[in-house]
């Protein structure tokens, strides 16, 4: 009997120690460090509107007006535009993706934070309404803007820029009330390959003739 108990005890002591982990769960290697906790997402800095207003007054006011409502038909109204769109344009001027010697010079001096501050400050201002001037052209412009030109596969502008010209934030710019001369110049630049920073606009403008561009620009000026 004593020999049996001694043999049983020896057999039990020879067995491996039981794991405290569930079956199928691997135990950590000896001395292995625990997995690091997931890093908290970086906080996005809010735009500084005070700095934005000061930068706008120092850099932009001469061409775009004190509140972003440009008095010159050659320079766009920036008030009430979507800030994401303005930041994108400034970045592309700086990078040379959108060509303009004047704007590239100004944008090159701005940091990303400067651009954001300026964009959010100016877009908080209300845009002044514009007016269509050519009654004959405005009806053609309205037809193209609202319905496109089906037989030439020209998409309706309203599909991206909304029926009122308000655009879609972060995607498509506001057009409502924009100077007709500026709009016509941009459509022509897209059509002629001078402006290349929007493939959809290049594709649409490529199908427009001069009269249709003038009609659209005049209609958009009075859109609200």
C-alpha positions, 0 to 999 in steps of 0.5 A: 500500500505504501508503495502504491501511494508513493508511486501515485504521488510521483506520477501526479508531481510529474504532470505539467501545471494546469494553465489559468487560461481558458482552453485554446487561449495562448498564455503570454510569453514570459516577460512579454509587454502588454499590448499598448492601448489604442491611441486617442484620436488627435483633436482637430484645432478649431479655426481662429476667427479673430486671426482669420479676420486679421489675415483677411484684412491684411491679405485679401480685402483689396480684391475680395472686399471688406466682408468677402463681397467683391466689388470687382466683377473679375474677382469672386465673392467669397462671403457665404462660400463653403469653407472647405472649398476655399481651403482646397482652392488656397491649397491648390493655388499654393501647390500650383495645381490651380494656376494664378500668379497673383493667388499663388503668391498670396497663398504661398505665404499662408500655412494650412491654419492660416487658410482655415482661419481665413476661410471660416471667417469670410464664409461666416459673412452673408453674400450680397445678391447679384442680378441677371442682366440679359433677358434673352440669355437668362432663359437659356441659362436657366434651362441648362442650369436646371435641366442640362442639354440631354442630346449633348449629354450636358449634365444639369448644374443643379444636380451638384450645385443645388437648384438655388445655387447653394452648393453642397458643403465639402463637395460643390461650391456655392454659385448663387449671386456670383459675378457673371464675368468671373463665372464665365471666365472660370467656365471658359478656363475649364473648357479650354484646359487652362483650369485643371483642378476639377475633372467633372467641371472640365468635362462639363465645360468642354461641351459648352459654347461661348453663348451657353457659358454667357447664359449660364453665368448671367443666370447664376448671377441672379440665382437665389 
